[in-house]
């Protein structure tokens, strides 16, 4: 083996709640995990100002602070946390090969994928401005809807997820205006009927976003236009929710792992196992249903336990650590 090739017992690709939780469990099991943080260290949660629904933080915590604490906890058990991102893999043989930054080659006994998924946005400059400011743009109603209680919000989307999030917001907000680009929903009939029958949801068909309006700090409204008449008008709102889908960050695995039609990694039900022995998945790279920090952390735990048991079954010299379960 070339001296330039590193041998690793457990490689974790990606950070965030899933990756760091996997690292904590793997490190305590003496798997000596190496974790590459990826292009967005800490994952999507680093773009969230307030996290109030993760157990153990009675007063809430910011997303970046929470990720820093998880990283410190992983490093406390001697996880090797590194900058850089995985650009290529080869899972075709007995050895799992991974390349970092197109240069460094690593051979891994086990791989835990925690690359997450990225929310799709409209791409408007004003949308991105207030997203970065944390001033009223969100892609997760369940995460952020609580902050808009008794306020008026706008949501963009036409699928099942958009309808589900609009209905969720309707229980918290005074009014929800739903922007649908076409003259009909893409959602199932039952989901479309649910929002249509909710009194405080107003649905605007053939309507698109022209600009997210604000005072330089927070969102104050949305300017929209009818794509049939080109007529524009403004909608007062303090929150702008985008529900047009997510893209799992899994492109580099498509030649080796089974993915669904959207690109999410298909795991063996009830486990973190993929179709490749010794390769496991956790977090939003496989979860298109819940997409919450706490569920991601739970699957990170599962992935580490599955990897530990797989190693133990393969190598009689590697024993399952009882400390993992404490």
C-alpha positions in Angstrom: 0.0 0.0 0.0 1.3 3.5 -0.9 2.5 5.6 2.0 0.1 8.3 0.7 -3.0 6.1 1.5 -4.4 6.4 5.0 -6.1 3.4 6.7 -9.1 4.3 8.8 -11.4 2.0 10.9 -14.4 4.3 10.8 -14.8 7.3 8.4 -17.7 9.7 8.9 -18.6 11.8 5.9 -20.3 15.1 7.0 -21.0 16.8 10.2 -24.3 18.1 11.7 -26.3 16.3 14.4 -26.1 12.9 12.6 -22.3 13.0 11.9 -21.3 14.2 15.3 -23.6 11.8 17.2 -22.2 9.0 15.1 -18.7 10.2 16.0 -19.5 10.3 19.8 -20.8 6.7 19.7 -18.1 5.4 17.4 -15.3 7.0 19.5 -16.7 5.6 22.8 -16.6 2.2 21.1 -12.9 2.5 20.3 -13.5 2.8 16.6 -11.2 5.8 16.3 -13.4 7.7 14.0 -12.2 10.3 11.5 -14.8 12.9 10.6 -14.7 15.2 7.6 -16.9 18.2 8.1 -17.8 18.8 4.5 -18.5 22.0 2.7 -20.8 23.3 5.4 -19.3 22.4 8.8 -22.1 21.7 11.2 -24.6 21.2 8.4 -27.9 23.1 7.8 -28.4 23.8 11.5 -25.6 26.4 11.3 -28.1 28.6 9.3 -30.7 28.4 12.1 -30.7 31.3 14.6 -32.7 29.6 17.4 -33.2 25.9 18.1 -35.9 25.4 20.8 -37.0 21.9 20.0 -33.9 19.8 20.7 -34.1 18.1 24.1 -31.7 19.3 26.8 -31.8 23.0 26.0 -34.7 24.5 28.1 -33.8 28.1 27.1 -33.0 27.2 23.5 -29.7 27.6 21.7 -28.5 28.9 18.4 -27.7 26.4 15.6 -24.0 27.3 15.4 -23.6 27.1 19.2 -25.2 23.7 19.3 -23.0 22.3 16.5 -19.9 23.7 18.3 -21.0 21.8 21.5 -21.6 18.6 19.6 -18.2 18.9 17.9 -16.5 19.4 21.3 -18.3 16.4 22.7 -17.1 14.3 19.8 -13.5 15.6 20.2 -13.6 14.9 23.9 -13.7 11.2 23.0 -10.8 11.7 20.5 -12.8 11.9 17.3 -10.4 13.2 14.6 -12.5 16.1 13.2 -11.0 17.5 10.0 -11.7 20.2 7.5 -12.3 19.1 3.9 -14.9 17.2 1.9 -15.2 13.9 0.2 -15.1 14.3 -3.6 -15.1 10.7 -4.8 -15.7 7.2 -3.5 -15.2 3.6 -4.7 -17.3 1.0 -2.9 -16.9 -1.7 -5.7 -14.3 -3.8 -3.8 -13.7 -5.2 -0.4 -11.9 -2.0 0.6 -14.0 1.1 0.8 -12.0 3.8 -0.9 -12.6 7.5 -0.4 -10.9 10.6 -1.8 -10.8 13.9 0.1 -10.5 17.2 -1.8 -9.7 15.1 -5.0 -6.2 14.3 -3.6 -6.0 12.4 -0.4 -7.0 8.7 -0.6 -8.4 6.9 2.5 -9.1 3.2 2.8 -11.9 2.5 5.3 -13.2 -0.5 7.2 -16.5 1.2 7.7 -18.1 4.4 6.3 -20.9 6.4 7.8 -22.5 8.8 5.4 -24.0 12.0 7.1 -24.0 14.4 4.2 -27.5 15.6 4.7 -29.8 17.3 2.3 -29.9 20.9 1.1 -33.2 22.8 1.0 -34.1 24.3 -2.4 -34.7 28.0 -2.5 -36.0 30.4 -5.2 -32.6 32.0 -5.6 -33.8 35.6 -5.2 -31.2 38.0 -3.8 -33.7 39.3 -1.2 -34.6 35.8 -0.2 -31.0 34.9 0.4 -30.3 38.2 2.2 -32.9 37.6 4.9 -32.1 33.9 5.0 -28.5 34.8 6.0 -29.7 37.4 8.4 -32.0 35.0 10.1 -34.7 37.6 9.6 -37.7 35.7 8.5 -36.8 33.3 5.7 -37.0 29.6 6.5 -37.3 26.2 4.7 -38.7 24.4 7.8 -42.1 25.2 9.2 -41.8 22.6 12.0 -38.4 24.1 13.0 -39.3 27.8 12.9 -43.1 28.1 12.8 -43.2 28.6 16.6 -41.5 32.0 16.2 -44.4 33.3 14.1 -47.3 32.7 16.5 -50.2 35.0 15.8 -48.4 36.6 12.9 -49.0 36.5 9.1 -46.7 34.4 6.9 -46.3 33.4 3.3 -45.3 29.9 2.1 -44.2 28.9 -1.4 -44.9 25.4 -2.8 -47.5 23.1 -4.2 -46.6 19.6 -3.2 -47.5 17.4 -0.3 -44.8 18.8 1.9 -45.8 22.4 1.2 -49.5 21.5 2.1 -48.4 19.8 5.2 -46.2 22.7 6.3 -48.9 25.3 5.4 -51.4 23.3 7.6 -48.9 23.2 10.4 -48.4 26.9 10.2 -52.1 27.6 10.2 -52.3 26.2 13.7 -49.8 28.8 14.9 -50.2 31.8 12.7 -53.0 34.3 12.2 -52.9 33.9 8.4 -51.0 31.8 5.9 -50.8 32.9 2.3 -49.8 30.0 0.0 -48.2 30.8 -3.4 -48.8 28.1 -6.1 -47.0 28.7 -9.4 -49.5 26.7 -11.5 -53.3 26.7 -11.5 -53.4 23.5 -9.5 -51.6 21.6 -6.7 -49.0 18.9 -7.3 -50.0 17.5 -3.9 -52.3 14.5 -3.4 -56.0 15.3 -3.4 -56.4 14.7 0.3 -53.5 17.1 1.2 -54.8 19.8 -1.2 -58.3 19.5 0.3 -56.9 19.9 3.8 -55.4 23.3 3.0 -58.4 24.4 0.9 -60.6 23.7 3.9 -58.5 25.5 6.4 -60.1 29.0 7.0 -56.9 31.0 7.7 -55.0 29.6 4.6 -55.4 31.8 1.5 -54.2 30.1 -1.7 -53.0 32.2 -4.6 -52.7 30.1 -7.8 -50.6 31.2 -10.8 -48.6 33.3 -8.4 -44.9 33.7 -8.0 -42.5 35.6 -5.8 -41.1 38.8 -7.2 -39.2 40.0 -4.1 -39.0 39.4 -0.3 -39.5 42.8 1.3 -37.9 43.9 4.6 -36.5 46.7 6.6 -32.9 45.6 6.3 -33.1 43.3 9.3 -36.4 41.3 9.2 -39.0 40.4 6.6 -42.0 42.8 6.4 -43.8 41.5 3.3 -43.6 39.7 0.0 -44.2 41.2 -3.5 -45.8 38.7 -5.8 -47.0 38.6 -9.4 -49.6 36.7 -11.3 -47.8 34.8 -14.0 -50.9 35.0 -16.3 -51.6 38.8 -16.0 -48.2 40.0 -14.7 -50.1 42.0 -12.1 -48.1 42.6 -9.0 -49.1 43.3 -5.4 -47.6 43.2 -1.9 -48.6 40.8 0.9 -47.8 41.9 4.5 -45.9 39.1 6.3 -43.2 38.6 8.9 -42.2 35.1 7.7 -41.4 33.7 4.3 -41.4 29.9 4.1 -40.0 28.0 1.1 -41.3 24.4 0.6 -40.2 23.5 -2.8 -38.2 20.4 -1.9 -34.8 19.3 -0.7 -31.8 17.9 -2.6 -29.9 15.2 -0.8 -26.2 15.6 -1.0 -25.6 12.1 -2.4 -24.4 12.6 -5.9 -20.9 11.1 -5.3 -22.5 7.8 -4.1 -24.9 7.2 -7.0 -22.7 4.7 -8.8 -22.5 2.4 -5.7 -25.5 2.9 -3.4 -29.2 2.4 -4.1 -30.9 5.8 -4.2 -34.6 6.7 -4.7 -35.9 8.8 -7.5 -35.0 12.0 -5.6 -31.6 10.9 -4.6 -32.1 9.9 -1.0 -30.0 6.8 0.0 -32.2 3.7 0.5 -31.4 2.1 3.8 -32.5 -1.4 5.1 -35.7 -0.6 7.0 -35.1 -0.3 10.7 -31.4 0.0 10.3 -28.7 2.4 8.9 -27.4 -0.3 6.5 -27.1 0.4 2.8 -26.8 -2.1 -0.1 -23.0 -2.1 0.4 -21.6 -4.1 3.4 -19.8 -1.8 5.8 -21.4 1.4 4.5 -24.0 3.0 6.7 -26.2 6.2 6.4 -27.6 8.6 8.9 -29.5 11.8 8.9 -31.1 13.7 6.1 -29.2 11.9 3.4 -31.7 9.1 3.9 -34.6 10.9 5.7 -37.1 12.7 3.5 -39.9 12.5 6.0 -38.9 14.0 9.4 -35.7 16.0 8.7 -35.3 17.1 12.3 -32.1 17.5 14.3 -33.2 15.1 16.9 -34.1 12.3 14.4 -30.8 12.9 12.6 -29.0 12.5 15.9 -30.9 9.3 16.5 -29.9 7.8 13.2 -26.3 8.8 13.8 -26.4 6.7 17.0 -27.9 3.8 14.9 -25.2 4.1 12.3 -22.4 3.9 14.8 -23.9 0.9 16.6 -24.5 -0.9 13.3 -20.9 -0.2 12.2 -19.6 -1.4 15.5 -21.5 -4.7 15.3 -20.5 -5.2 11.7 -16.9 -4.8 12.6 -17.2 -7.2 15.5 -18.8 -9.8 13.3 -16.1 -9.4 10.6 -13.1 -9.2 12.9 -13.0 -11.4 16.0 -10.3 -9.2 17.5 -12.7 -6.2 17.6 -15.1 -6.5 20.5 -18.4 -4.6 20.9 -17.9 -2.1 23.7 -20.5 -2.1 26.5 -19.7 1.5 27.2 -21.4 2.4 23.9 -24.8 1.8 25.5 -24.2 3.8 28.6 
